[in-house]
């Protein structure tokens, strides 16, 4: 029995051991491993790239299945579009680079995001004005309740902001639906999807809503992400994190109106609601980049907000999961005290809580 240290499987580099560890290299192995754990009544944690997980220092007292299936297949549909089918365990940024090398666009604004293809529909992964719900056509998954393979259309997935039915049916890292493959709609050619994010548009020298060369979009996104410590780099502790620790809060219009006039506000589909900037709230509640590093912060310097921006809680090399949570709790409490808004974690917290 292998007691795998889960810290080695996560980008935050924290987390205790697994009682039992299994690596599934293909779809059949994945289904067999999940069924065996369920039939034995074992608690189950499914891990992909580990970029959106914060696992407690006690680890996981059950079966941990690491998805390691790989494979990509593009088929053209004959009308200037194509469909990409990806195995759940395929590295996401490798997938994005592959689509561009094959002459297809649509995913370029999502370059540099760590993790695996199968996790993207769960979280409705997004960045720079794009998210995967704009491109996903279908997801195949193993339904642990029905004990069968099911297929979800885009509408079936009930996507929301960093949310989906796949996420809402996951408890403590244990999903009802284990993603097997994901299909994405792509466009033939080198022209990007419309650029929707102001910072990216400025970097490209285009107006919001305009298109650019997709390869140029990928290059600029990777540079922007690297400047924020959001591209994994073994030599940079600012990248030892779960990415953005907090989601941008969606609040009612009255709550948004009570904030200072310069607080960013973004429209959302839900009537009467407004999306705010978590980064703005954090910095204006008095938390600077690198909070946690100074002796007066009381965190021991083992964990801190990124020195590049205030959204990531980082492991400075020797942190525990609890160290990261100490920083996150201080920030969440400070924002709530300053503005009456409680920030919510974006990563999945396993056997621990904010």
GUBATI-542274 format. One line per 8 residues: number of its first residue (from 1); their letters; for each residue x, y, z of N, C-alpha, C, O. Coordinates in pm, whole numbers, plus 50000, padded with zeros to 5 digits. Last residue first. Layout:
// GUBATI-542274
NUM) A) X:Y:Z:X:Y:Z:X:Y:Z:X:Y:Z; ... .
//
This chain:
// GUBATI-542274
354) XXXXXXXX) 48800:52734:50519:48840:52873:50533:48776:52932:50659:48797:53049:50690; 48898:52398:50596:48798:52501:50570:48858:52638:50589:48953:52656:50665; 48959:52054:50502:48997:52177:50571:48895:52282:50530:48814:52259:50440; 48917:51839:50336:48937:51812:50479:48990:51935:50553:49058:51922:50655; 48997:52039:50075:48977:51898:50109:49016:51875:50254:49132:51890:50292; 48869:52289:49883:48934:52264:50012:48898:52123:50058:48780:52093:50079; 48924:52397:49562:48852:52299:49641:48931:52270:49768:49047:52231:49761; 48970:52752:49505:49012:52612:49505:48920:52526:49590:48848:52575:49677 .
346) XXXXXXXX) 48824:52993:49570:48810:52932:49438:48857:52787:49438:48790:52703:49377; 48643:53095:49861:48761:53034:49799:48729:52978:49661:48622:52923:49638; 48490:53417:49889:48476:53272:49884:48598:53211:49815:48650:53269:49720; 48460:53698:50107:48520:53633:49992:48508:53482:50003:48514:53426:50113; 48197:53887:50215:48277:53769:50248:48328:53704:50121:48250:53660:50038; 48168:54224:50284:48158:54123:50177:48251:54007:50212:48370:54028:50235; 48204:54446:50438:48085:54365:50462:48062:54259:50356:47951:54210:50341; 48438:54592:50416:48333:54616:50316:48206:54536:50338:48108:54554:50265 .
338) XXXXXXXX) 48608:54539:50635:48615:54667:50566:48493:54696:50480:48448:54810:50472; 48541:54281:50719:48536:54391:50816:48532:54526:50745:48461:54617:50788; 48589:54139:50484:48454:54142:50540:48439:54257:50639:48335:54323:50643; 48863:54177:50456:48773:54230:50354:48631:54239:50408:48560:54337:50382; 48952:54041:50686:48979:54183:50670:48889:54248:50566:48844:54361:50585; 48870:53778:50638:48813:53851:50753:48834:54002:50738:48746:54081:50772; 49027:53720:50413:48881:53713:50405:48816:53792:50518:48717:53863:50496; 49287:53752:50524:49242:53835:50413:49090:53837:50406:49029:53943:50393 .
330) XXXXXXXX) 49291:53554:50721:49318:53693:50757:49265:53787:50649:49206:53890:50680; 49249:53326:50567:49148:53368:50666:49166:53514:50705:49069:53588:50721; 49487:53317:50417:49358:53334:50349:49250:53380:50446:49167:53465:50410; 49677:53275:50621:49683:53394:50537:49547:53421:50473:49498:53534:50474; 49586:53027:50715:49600:53140:50808:49602:53271:50729:49535:53367:50767; 49610:52864:50490:49476:52900:50538:49481:53017:50636:49388:53098:50639; 49883:52833:50477:49815:52900:50367:49676:52946:50411:49631:53055:50373; 49920:52688:50717:49985:52818:50698:49915:52897:50587:49889:53017:50603 .
322) XXXXXXXX) 49780:52454:50662:49728:52544:50764:49792:52682:50753:49725:52782:50777; 49951:52335:50479:49818:52379:50434:49760:52479:50534:49698:52577:50494; 50278:52476:50539:50177:52370:50550:50047:52423:50492:50034:52542:50462; 50579:52587:50372:50446:52606:50431:50369:52476:50444:50393:52379:50371; 50827:52622:50263:50816:52530:50377:50678:52535:50441:50662:52490:50554; 50789:52789:50040:50886:52680:50035:50870:52578:50144:50896:52460:50123; 50587:52966:50043:50720:53023:50021:50829:52916:50027:50948:52948:50021; 50295:52937:49882:50382:52860:49968:50525:52906:49942:50577:52889:49832 .
314) XXXXXXXX) 50047:53199:49855:50160:53120:49807:50236:53049:49918:50240:53094:50033; 49750:53299:49729:49814:53267:49856:49923:53165:49826:49894:53056:49775; 49668:53552:49493:49722:53417:49519:49781:53409:49659:49851:53499:49703; 49589:53818:49477:49487:53713:49470:49539:53574:49506:49460:53488:49545; 49766:54031:49463:49708:53997:49594:49607:53883:49590:49545:53853:49692; 50090:53997:49298:49951:54044:49304:49887:53985:49429:49946:53899:49494; 50356:53947:49357:50322:54005:49227:50178:54055:49219:50149:54145:49141; 50396:53812:49585:50461:53944:49578:50428:54015:49447:50468:54130:49428 .
306) XXXXXXXX) 50103:53652:49713:50205:53666:49610:50268:53805:49617:50201:53903:49650; 50066:53623:50065:50013:53663:49936:50130:53676:49838:50241:53709:49878; 50234:53341:50218:50209:53484:50200:50129:53506:50073:50124:53420:49985; 50405:53126:50445:50301:53147:50344:50273:53295:50337:50286:53367:50436; 50616:53163:50615:50612:53038:50537:50508:53045:50425:50522:52979:50322; 50616:53382:50779:50680:53395:50648:50677:53270:50564:50730:53269:50453; 50478:53385:51015:50604:53311:51011:50675:53316:50877:50783:53260:50863; 50261:53539:51048:50241:53412:50977:50370:53331:50966:50369:53220:50913 .
298) XXXXXXXX) 50264:53799:51148:50231:53689:51237:50211:53555:51170:50149:53466:51228; 50334:54039:51043:50215:53975:50989:50172:53852:51070:50058:53808:51061; 50576:54119:51146:50456:54171:51211:50327:54110:51156:50220:54127:51216; 50762:54003:50970:50743:53946:51104:50614:53994:51170:50550:53918:51243; 50635:53966:50632:50695:54048:50737:50668:53987:50875:50563:53926:50895; 50485:53792:50475:50631:53777:50479:50695:53853:50593:50797:53811:50646; 50224:53860:50479:50259:53733:50539:50408:53715:50553:50454:53633:50632; 50186:54015:50169:50138:54007:50308:50163:53866:50361:50127:53767:50297 .
290) XXXXXXXX) 50261:54039:49906:50359:53983:49998:50314:53981:50143:50394:53948:50231; 50074:54331:49849:50145:54218:49790:50251:54169:49888:50323:54250:49947; 49867:54419:50134:49962:54448:50028:50011:54317:49964:49992:54209:50019; 49557:54499:50252:49651:54388:50234:49739:54414:50111:49689:54428:49999; 49356:54685:50286:49483:54707:50352:49585:54596:50337:49690:54599:50402; 49137:54679:50140:49117:54644:50280:49249:54650:50357:49253:54622:50477; 49234:54720:49891:49174:54836:49957:49129:54805:50100:49089:54896:50174; 49320:54462:49826:49419:54569:49839:49363:54689:49913:49434:54754:49990 .
282) XXXXXXXX) 49069:54327:49827:49180:54284:49913:49279:54399:49934:49316:54429:50048; 48919:54462:49633:48871:54455:49772:48985:54421:49867:48996:54479:49975; 49073:54411:49404:49053:54548:49451:49011:54548:49597:49063:54626:49677; 49052:54131:49388:49184:54192:49406:49170:54335:49458:49246:54376:49545; 48781:54093:49339:48837:54048:49466:48972:54113:49492:49003:54148:49606; 48564:54309:49193:48702:54262:49183:48752:54222:49321:48765:54306:49409; 48221:54202:49140:48325:54292:49190:48462:54230:49169:48474:54113:49131; 47926:54190:48949:48049:54122:48989:48154:54226:49028:48173:54325:48958 .
274) XXXXXXXX) 47585:54224:49043:47706:54287:48991:47827:54206:49037:47829:54158:49151; 47231:54183:48985:47358:54143:49044:47474:54211:48971:47463:54250:48855; 46992:54222:48857:47009:54280:48989:47138:54247:49057:47156:54279:49175; 46994:53911:48678:46937:54045:48700:46959:54093:48843:46947:54016:48938; 47284:53751:48568:47176:53747:48667:47123:53889:48694:47200:53977:48731; 47502:53802:48405:47375:53767:48342:47258:53775:48440:47145:53803:48399; 47684:54100:48501:47664:53955:48497:47526:53927:48441:47443:54017:48431; 47928:54365:48472:47792:54311:48455:47793:54158:48455:47891:54095:48415 .
266) XXXXXXXX) 48143:54480:48730:48128:54414:48601:47987:54356:48589:47933:54304:48687; 48334:54735:48881:48206:54663:48877:48189:54606:48737:48216:54673:48638; 48591:54858:49093:48548:54800:48966:48418:54722:48981:48396:54653:49081; 48564:55150:49280:48564:55004:49289:48514:54946:49157:48405:54981:49112; 48539:55423:49278:48642:55365:49192:48651:55213:49201:48737:55153:49137; 48342:55486:49463:48310:55500:49321:48413:55433:49231:48380:55390:49120; 48318:55245:49732:48371:55368:49671:48349:55368:49520:48341:55262:49457; 48000:55074:49779:48145:55077:49769:48192:55211:49712:48113:55283:49650 .
258) XXXXXXXX) 47727:55072:49757:47783:55123:49883:47935:55131:49881:47994:55190:49972; 47670:54944:49521:47655:55090:49525:47716:55150:49650:47754:55267:49650; 47695:54675:49591:47795:54736:49503:47791:54888:49511:47895:54953:49508; 47463:54647:49743:47594:54626:49805:47704:54691:49722:47794:54755:49776; 47272:54697:49544:47279:54786:49660:47414:54772:49731:47472:54871:49775; 47302:54484:49364:47339:54620:49321:47351:54716:49439:47433:54808:49434; 47452:54194:49519:47338:54271:49470:47382:54414:49443:47485:54459:49492; 47747:54025:49386:47665:54083:49493:47546:54154:49433:47538:54174:49311 .
250) XXXXXXXX) 48001:53805:49350:47884:53856:49280:47783:53897:49387:47739:53816:49468; 48356:53829:49389:48222:53814:49446:48114:53873:49357:48133:53978:49297; 48590:53635:49229:48534:53769:49230:48390:53760:49280:48309:53690:49220; 48735:53388:49448:48657:53426:49331:48614:53572:49343:48604:53626:49453; 49066:53346:49571:48929:53392:49591:48862:53420:49457:48925:53470:49364; 49310:53259:49479:49251:53188:49592:49104:53225:49611:49026:53144:49660; 49440:53198:49167:49356:53292:49243:49286:53216:49356:49212:53121:49331; 49666:52932:49227:49620:53041:49141:49541:53139:49225:49572:53160:49342 .
242) XXXXXXXX) 49745:52790:49441:49631:52736:49369:49581:52836:49264:49468:52826:49218; 50109:52791:49430:49978:52833:49481:49868:52757:49408:49895:52670:49325; 50390:52884:49356:50348:52770:49439:50214:52804:49505:50209:52841:49623; 50470:53111:49236:50387:53021:49154:50344:52896:49231:50272:52812:49178; 50634:53239:49410:50506:53303:49382:50415:53214:49299:50294:53238:49293; 50873:53097:49403:50770:53055:49501:50638:53127:49483:50536:53082:49536; 51037:52997:49127:50963:53113:49175:50854:53071:49273:50752:53016:49231; 51150:52779:49009:51242:52871:49077:51171:52989:49142:51236:53072:49205 .
234) XXXXXXXX) 50946:52643:48879:51006:52582:48999:51097:52677:49076:51119:52657:49196; 50665:52788:48774:50808:52807:48761:50874:52753:48888:50858:52813:48994; 50354:52823:48611:50437:52745:48702:50585:52760:48669:50626:52746:48554; 50219:53136:48594:50271:53029:48510:50372:52953:48596:50466:53012:48648; 50155:53344:48757:50049:53249:48727:50088:53146:48620:50003:53078:48564; 50293:53571:48829:50326:53446:48896:50224:53338:48871:50207:53248:48953; 50240:53784:48671:50160:53774:48794:50190:53645:48872:50121:53614:48969; 50397:53748:48452:50420:53868:48532:50344:53869:48662:50377:53944:48754 .
226) XXXXXXXX) 50275:53524:48345:50407:53510:48408:50438:53629:48496:50497:53614:48603; 50043:53641:48238:50032:53545:48348:50166:53531:48421:50170:53526:48544; 50157:53801:48035:50078:53862:48142:50068:53768:48263:50084:53812:48377; 50279:53603:47878:50360:53708:47940:50286:53774:48055:50344:53801:48160; 50056:53452:47798:50162:53387:47876:50250:53491:47945:50293:53471:48059; 49921:53651:47654:49859:53593:47773:49966:53528:47860:49966:53545:47982; 50099:53693:47442:50073:53801:47537:50009:53749:47665:50041:53798:47773; 50092:53440:47312:50218:53497:47361:50194:53603:47467:50260:53603:47570 .
218) XXXXXXXX) 49818:53417:47245:49880:53322:47337:50009:53380:47396:50032:53371:47517; 49798:53630:47063:49719:53629:47186:49781:53535:47288:49796:53570:47405; 49967:53543:46861:50002:53664:46935:49925:53670:47067:49980:53711:47170; 49817:53327:46773:49950:53301:46830:49997:53423:46910:50060:53408:47014; 49593:53458:46668:49578:53372:46786:49711:53342:46852:49719:53332:46975; 49583:53796:46587:49642:53667:46554:49642:53581:46680:49687:53625:46787; 49262:53927:46690:49405:53939:46664:49456:53804:46615:49379:53709:46604; 48955:54119:46697:49031:53994:46692:49178:54024:46663:49213:54133:46618 .
210) XXXXXXXX) 48766:54331:46924:48838:54302:46801:48912:54168:46812:48928:54113:46920; 48676:54355:47181:48583:54304:47081:48648:54276:46948:48591:54204:46865; 48874:54633:47254:48793:54524:47307:48689:54485:47203:48622:54570:47144; 49126:54703:47005:49014:54742:47087:48942:54619:47140:48949:54512:47079; 49482:54629:47030:49352:54623:46963:49245:54675:47059:49270:54689:47179; 49735:54578:47136:49714:54698:47055:49586:54693:46974:49580:54746:46863; 49789:54379:47311:49785:54342:47170:49770:54464:47078:49791:54453:46957; 49767:54507:47553:49894:54440:47521:49903:54405:47373:50012:54403:47316 .
202) XXXXXXXX) 49501:54589:47542:49608:54690:47541:49741:54626:47501:49817:54684:47424; 49373:54339:47558:49355:54422:47439:49466:54527:47429:49519:54551:47320; 49447:54263:47816:49496:54187:47702:49484:54268:47573:49574:54266:47490; 49307:54454:47964:49452:54443:47979:49513:54369:47861:49619:54408:47811; 49036:54404:47884:49102:54531:47854:49254:54520:47861:49324:54571:47773; 48910:54128:47712:48969:54175:47838:49057:54296:47810:49144:54291:47723; 48825:54009:47479:48723:54064:47569:48779:54131:47694:48702:54184:47775; 48872:53959:47145:48944:53989:47268:48851:54065:47361:48802:54173:47326 .
194) XXXXXXXX) 48716:53697:46962:48717:53838:47002:48786:53857:47137:48762:53782:47232; 48959:53440:46876:48825:53479:46920:48830:53627:46958:48939:53679:46983; 49207:53498:46617:49161:53466:46752:49011:53488:46767:48946:53547:46681; 49303:53339:46320:49240:53456:46382:49180:53418:46516:49110:53317:46527; 49399:53123:46184:49487:53183:46285:49429:53307:46351:49497:53373:46429; 49189:52831:46121:49258:52955:46089:49332:53013:46208:49327:52959:46319; 48876:52710:46239:48993:52692:46153:49055:52827:46124:48985:52926:46104; 48778:52702:46579:48766:52765:46447:48893:52739:46368:49004:52745:46422 .
186) XXXXXXXX) 48631:52443:46786:48738:52532:46746:48707:52594:46610:48621:52545:46536; 48476:52298:47063:48457:52351:46928:48565:52454:46899:48589:52544:46981; 48576:52013:47250:48577:52158:47234:48553:52194:47087:48606:52127:46998; 48504:51753:47479:48510:51798:47341:48492:51950:47335:48407:52007:47403; 48659:51534:47711:48595:51664:47688:48610:51698:47540:48716:51676:47481; 48634:51232:47907:48679:51307:47789:48600:51437:47779:48489:51448:47831; 48579:51184:48185:48660:51093:48105:48719:51164:47983:48839:51155:47958; 48510:51290:48514:48524:51326:48373:48621:51231:48303:48729:51201:48354 .
178) XXXXXXXX) 48289:51155:48724:48432:51156:48700:48453:51178:48550:48417:51092:48469; 48038:51277:48926:48072:51251:48786:48223:51264:48767:48280:51370:48791; 48055:51316:49197:47959:51216:49147:47999:51175:49005:47994:51058:48969; 48381:51346:49345:48279:51385:49248:48178:51274:49224:48211:51156:49229; 48528:51456:49623:48473:51330:49574:48359:51360:49477:48250:51395:49522; 48606:51688:49741:48696:51630:49641:48646:51502:49580:48713:51444:49495; 48385:51743:49905:48516:51717:49965:48611:51646:49868:48685:51556:49907; 48172:51662:49650:48176:51686:49794:48313:51646:49847:48353:51530:49836 .
170) XXXXXXXX) 48013:51766:49356:48137:51718:49416:48140:51757:49564:48112:51871:49599; 47809:51888:49227:47784:51752:49273:47910:51685:49328:47914:51563:49345; 47911:52129:49145:47808:52132:49250:47775:51993:49303:47719:51980:49412; 48083:52050:48938:48138:52102:49064:48036:52094:49176:48069:52056:49289; 47896:51969:48748:48002:51877:48789:48062:51921:48923:48088:51838:49010; 47749:52192:48698:47682:52084:48771:47784:51981:48819:47762:51914:48919; 47977:52466:48769:47906:52375:48678:47834:52271:48762:47854:52263:48883; 48181:52764:48785:48085:52668:48842:48025:52582:48730:48022:52622:48614 .
162) XXXXXXXX) 48277:53019:48730:48363:52922:48797:48279:52809:48860:48304:52767:48972; 47959:53114:48672:48091:53171:48697:48171:53078:48787:48138:53058:48904; 47816:52818:48521:47806:52949:48582:47946:53002:48601:48042:52943:48552; 47659:52565:48324:47775:52646:48357:47735:52777:48424:47634:52839:48389; 47515:52318:48286:47466:52428:48370:47580:52516:48419:47597:52539:48539; 47549:52094:48134:47652:52122:48234:47617:52239:48325:47680:52259:48428; 47355:52091:47939:47339:51999:48053:47435:52034:48166:47406:52007:48283; 47461:52262:47747:47348:52308:47828:47331:52223:47953:47297:52273:48060 .
154) XXXXXXXX) 47661:52095:47638:47697:52221:47700:47586:52269:47794:47613:52311:47907; 47572:51757:47733:47586:51864:47636:47629:51990:47710:47634:51991:47833; 47722:51471:47873:47659:51600:47898:47678:51690:47776:47788:51698:47722; 47682:51127:47902:47734:51236:47820:47652:51361:47846:47529:51359:47842; 47798:50857:48113:47696:50952:48069:47763:51060:47985:47884:51082:47994; 47846:50524:48205:47903:50640:48137:47788:50727:48086:47693:50677:48026; 47737:50415:48532:47738:50409:48387:47807:50533:48331:47823:50633:48400; 47632:50430:48796:47728:50328:48756:47727:50305:48605:47718:50192:48557 .
146) XXXXXXXX) 47479:50627:48908:47413:50539:48811:47500:50425:48763:47451:50333:48698; 47685:50729:49074:47555:50692:49128:47483:50595:49036:47433:50492:49081; 47899:50785:48913:47919:50690:49021:47788:50646:49084:47779:50537:49141; 47932:50815:48584:47836:50851:48688:47845:50746:48797:47803:50632:48777; 48198:50927:48403:48148:50809:48473:48058:50856:48586:48103:50929:48675; 48146:51131:48109:48187:51111:48248:48131:50978:48300:48033:50925:48248; 48204:51358:47846:48172:51220:47886:48226:51198:48026:48337:51241:48058; 48080:51661:47732:48167:51596:47830:48115:51454:47853:47996:51434:47877 .
138) XXXXXXXX) 48070:51899:47460:48019:51784:47535:48125:51732:47630:48245:51755:47612; 48161:52152:47386:48039:52100:47323:47982:51981:47399:47861:51963:47404; 48319:52444:47499:48289:52303:47524:48158:52264:47457:48057:52334:47470; 48340:52721:47457:48392:52629:47356:48353:52483:47376:48353:52406:47281; 48243:52863:47668:48222:52921:47535:48262:52824:47424:48222:52843:47309; 48331:52737:47892:48191:52716:47855:48160:52772:47717:48061:52732:47655; 48588:52823:47940:48572:52704:47856:48427:52679:47817:48401:52607:47721; 48616:53181:47892:48607:53061:47975:48569:52943:47887:48524:52960:47774 .
130) XXXXXXXX) 48769:53505:47875:48722:53382:47811:48703:53275:47918:48768:53279:48022; 48883:53722:48001:48757:53742:47931:48703:53620:47861:48600:53629:47794; 49112:53616:48129:49123:53717:48024:48998:53725:47935:49006:53734:47813; 48986:53289:48200:49084:53396:48221:49077:53490:48104:49041:53451:47993; 48848:52984:48342:48849:53102:48257:48958:53199:48294:49015:53194:48403; 48672:52681:48387:48798:52754:48393:48795:52872:48296:48747:52860:48184; 48458:52545:48519:48437:52643:48411:48555:52738:48410:48541:52859:48430; 48525:52343:48682:48539:52476:48739:48495:52585:48642:48494:52703:48677 .
122) XXXXXXXX) 48469:52133:48505:48423:52128:48644:48417:52269:48701:48316:52310:48760; 48597:52174:48262:48452:52195:48270:48399:52197:48413:48295:52257:48439; 48874:52130:48345:48828:52260:48296:48676:52275:48298:48628:52383:48335; 48959:51882:48415:48917:51971:48524:48851:52097:48471:48779:52164:48545; 49044:51758:48184:48922:51710:48248:48872:51798:48360:48755:51791:48397; 49291:51878:48119:49171:51907:48039:49043:51869:48112:48944:51941:48102; 49470:51997:48411:49441:51902:48305:49308:51933:48239:49223:52003:48294; 49703:52261:48511:49599:52161:48530:49575:52079:48405:49647:52090:48306 .
114) XXXXXXXX) 49740:52619:48457:49787:52486:48495:49671:52389:48509:49555:52430:48518; 49721:52825:48178:49648:52781:48297:49696:52641:48333:49693:52551:48249; 49842:52893:47938:49918:52906:48061:49848:52862:48187:49908:52862:48294; 49558:53023:47758:49694:52970:47764:49753:52986:47904:49718:53079:47978; 49314:53120:47699:49323:53034:47817:49459:52967:47828:49475:52868:47898; 49320:53245:47461:49317:53331:47580:49328:53252:47709:49348:53309:47816; 49304:53026:47279:49431:53095:47300:49432:53184:47424:49537:53199:47487; 49093:52881:47189:49134:52857:47328:49255:52941:47369:49303:52929:47481 .
106) XXXXXXXX) 49056:52955:46926:48941:52956:47014:48978:52944:47161:48905:52992:47248; 49189:52790:46628:49186:52890:46733:49060:52877:46817:48969:52800:46785; 49421:52587:46445:49286:52611:46496:49292:52707:46614:49388:52707:46691; 49662:52477:46351:49591:52576:46272:49449:52603:46315:49364:52638:46232; 49818:52319:46506:49741:52251:46403:49656:52347:46320:49586:52304:46228; 49913:52496:46691:50010:52437:46597:49941:52365:46482:49998:52350:46374; 49678:52544:46832:49735:52650:46751:49834:52594:46649:49839:52640:46535; 49642:52297:46962:49539:52348:46872:49594:52456:46780:49561:52459:46662 .
98) XXXXXXXX) 49879:52280:47116:49855:52185:47007:49751:52239:46909:49768:52228:46788; 49841:52473:47311:49950:52489:47215:49930:52400:47094:49959:52440:46981; 49627:52353:47450:49608:52482:47383:49716:52503:47277:49686:52546:47165; 49753:52116:47547:49637:52109:47458:49619:52239:47380:49599:52237:47258; 49939:52226:47717:49987:52148:47603:49876:52134:47499:49901:52139:47379; 49768:52326:47907:49840:52421:47822:49901:52351:47702:49914:52411:47595; 49655:52079:48019:49575:52181:47951:49657:52270:47859:49620:52289:47743; 49747:51741:47976:49783:51873:48030:49718:51985:47948:49725:51986:47825 .
90) XXXXXXXX) 49493:51495:47995:49589:51565:47909:49619:51703:47966:49527:51776:48001; 49307:51343:48131:49438:51364:48192:49538:51438:48107:49656:51444:48142; 49081:51318:47967:49074:51400:48088:49210:51432:48146:49227:51539:48205; 49143:51361:47617:49135:51274:47735:49147:51360:47860:49215:51463:47860; 48956:51555:47389:49072:51544:47478:49044:51445:47589:48935:51444:47647; 48875:51648:47068:48840:51554:47176:48966:51530:47259:49070:51491:47207; 48770:51923:46891:48885:51861:46957:48835:51773:47070:48760:51818:47157; 48626:51996:46587:48600:51951:46723:48725:51881:46774:48778:51791:46709 .
82) XXXXXXXX) 48607:52291:46378:48657:52158:46411:48618:52125:46554:48582:52213:46632; 48505:52495:46097:48518:52464:46239:48572:52323:46256:48582:52246:46160; 48451:52529:45834:48542:52624:45896:48559:52603:46045:48620:52686:46113; 48295:52310:45785:48234:52443:45772:48320:52550:45837:48269:52650:45888; 48410:52063:45835:48385:52101:45698:48324:52238:45678:48302:52279:45564; 48497:51972:46075:48356:51949:46045:48316:52000:45908:48201:51983:45866; 48792:51791:46161:48729:51906:46098:48586:51872:46061:48555:51760:46021; 48903:51670:46467:48836:51636:46340:48766:51761:46287:48690:51826:46358 .
74) XXXXXXXX) 49170:51590:46676:49094:51697:46612:49031:51643:46484:49098:51579:46403; 49255:51451:46979:49215:51418:46843:49129:51532:46788:49027:51567:46847; 49482:51350:47232:49408:51456:47166:49374:51411:47025:49452:51342:46959; 49577:51216:47548:49538:51195:47410:49454:51309:47357:49366:51359:47426; 49603:51041:47861:49646:51145:47768:49597:51112:47628:49577:50995:47593; 49544:50988:48209:49512:50955:48070:49552:51071:47980:49537:51187:48018; 49575:51016:48478:49695:51034:48395:49670:50994:48250:49765:50968:48176; 49442:51102:48781:49407:51083:48640:49529:51115:48555:49580:51227:48558 .
66) XXXXXXXX) 49473:50935:49076:49538:51039:48996:49510:51009:48849:49549:50904:48798; 49278:50878:49349:49302:50836:49211:49357:50954:49133:49294:51060:49124; 49292:50771:49669:49321:50888:49585:49357:50838:49446:49454:50764:49429; 49091:50637:49919:49156:50614:49791:49173:50746:49716:49078:50822:49702; 49158:50758:50252:49080:50684:50155:49160:50663:50029:49283:50669:50031; 49212:51008:50409:49199:50872:50461:49107:50791:50369:48993:50760:50405; 49443:51240:50318:49312:51187:50281:49306:51040:50320:49384:50959:50272; 49606:51488:50522:49596:51406:50403:49454:51357:50379:49358:51423:50415 .
58) XXXXXXXX) 49654:51663:50721:49624:51525:50762:49613:51432:50642:49612:51310:50658; 49672:51903:50598:49797:51840:50637:49777:51698:50686:49872:51620:50691; 49431:51914:50326:49475:51934:50464:49605:51861:50492:49644:51769:50419; 49470:52063:50008:49444:51942:50087:49504:51959:50225:49614:52011:50240; 49343:52244:49769:49417:52266:49893:49377:52154:49988:49265:52150:50039; 49346:52258:49416:49320:52181:49538:49405:52234:49653:49523:52265:49636; 49402:52322:49158:49287:52387:49221:49246:52315:49349:49129:52312:49385; 49603:52174:49055:49622:52319:49057:49508:52393:49125:49517:52514:49147 .
50) XXXXXXXX) 49614:51901:49012:49632:51950:49148:49647:52100:49160:49696:52150:49261; 49563:51774:48776:49688:51849:48785:49714:51906:48923:49823:51955:48949; 49368:51563:48939:49423:51578:48805:49558:51646:48815:49656:51584:48858; 49226:51337:49168:49321:51445:49143:49364:51444:48998:49394:51339:48941; 48962:51243:49373:49015:51236:49237:49101:51359:49212:49056:51472:49232; 48902:51051:49654:48948:51181:49607:49007:51162:49469:49093:51076:49449; 48671:50869:49844:48742:50881:49717:48776:51026:49688:48690:51114:49696; 48624:50625:50102:48621:50765:50059:48710:50781:49935:48812:50713:49924 .
42) XXXXXXXX) 48507:50296:50019:48618:50386:50054:48585:50530:50019:48523:50556:49915; 48342:50083:49962:48295:50184:50055:48403:50281:50100:48392:50341:50207; 48407:49909:49768:48468:49884:49899:48421:49984:50004:48457:49972:50122; 48279:50023:49554:48230:49893:49601:48287:49856:49737:48224:49782:49813; 48437:50252:49525:48297:50263:49563:48242:50132:49618:48169:50130:49716; 48684:50141:49447:48675:50221:49569:48531:50230:49617:48504:50217:49736; 48605:50015:49208:48660:49936:49318:48652:50011:49449:48617:49953:49552; 48524:50233:49051:48427:50131:49089:48477:50049:49208:48400:50016:49298 .
34) XXXXXXXX) 48772:50365:49020:48659:50432:49087:48558:50329:49135:48510:50338:49248; 48918:50170:48879:48964:50217:49010:48852:50284:49088:48839:50263:49209; 48767:50143:48643:48788:50027:48731:48828:50071:48871:48779:50018:48970; 48791:50402:48536:48659:50351:48576:48673:50233:48671:48600:50224:48770; 49071:50408:48492:49005:50507:48577:48870:50455:48627:48840:50464:48746; 49118:50202:48312:49179:50196:48445:49111:50292:48542:49095:50261:48660; 48972:50307:48093:48932:50180:48156:48989:50169:48297:48918:50131:48390; 49117:50544:48030:48978:50549:48074:48935:50422:48146:48867:50428:48249 .
26) XXXXXXXX) 49452:50533:48170:49356:50537:48060:49215:50529:48117:49197:50509:48238; 49601:50541:48399:49664:50590:48276:49571:50590:48156:49607:50642:48051; 49571:50622:48726:49492:50565:48616:49543:50624:48484:49529:50744:48461; 49722:50538:49022:49737:50620:48902:49666:50550:48787:49696:50436:48755; 49628:50544:49359:49620:50472:49232:49640:50572:49119:49580:50680:49121; 49681:50503:49705:49702:50584:49585:49701:50496:49461:49762:50390:49457; 49554:50531:50031:49577:50444:49916:49582:50530:49790:49499:50619:49771; 49584:50744:50207:49588:50606:50260:49615:50506:50149:49687:50408:50168 .
18) XXXXXXXX) 49804:51010:50127:49686:50932:50092:49697:50794:50156:49805:50735:50159; 49943:51265:50351:49946:51145:50267:49807:51089:50233:49709:51117:50301; 49882:51628:50325:49935:51506:50385:49921:51386:50295:49891:51400:50176; 49978:51928:50167:49883:51818:50176:49950:51693:50231:50060:51657:50189; 50132:52145:49922:50093:52111:50059:49994:51995:50053:49934:51968:49949; 50185:52264:49674:50287:52183:49741:50259:52163:49889:50351:52164:49971; 50024:52389:49499:50052:52461:49624:50156:52389:49709:50209:52445:49805; 49993:52201:49302:50078:52316:49272:50107:52402:49395:50203:52478:49396 .
10) XXXXXXXX) 50019:51855:49400:49946:51982:49393:50042:52097:49369:50158:52092:49409; 50155:51624:49447:50060:51621:49336:49984:51753:49320:49895:51762:49235; 50302:51642:49673:50378:51627:49549:50287:51630:49426:50336:51637:49314; 50116:51640:49874:50181:51767:49842:50253:51759:49708:50263:51859:49637; 50051:51378:49921:49970:51451:49825:50028:51588:49790:49992:51645:49687; 50257:51108:49936:50241:51244:49991:50169:51331:49888:50221:51353:49778; 50115:50786:49936:50168:50894:49853:50149:51028:49922:50038:51060:49964; 50157:50511:50053:50109:50631:50118:50174:50751:50049:50272:50808:50096 .
2) XX) 50064:50214:49905:50146:50333:49889:50083:50452:49960:49970:50489:49931; 50085:49881:50000:50000:50000:50000:50089:50124:50000:50177:50138:50084 .
//
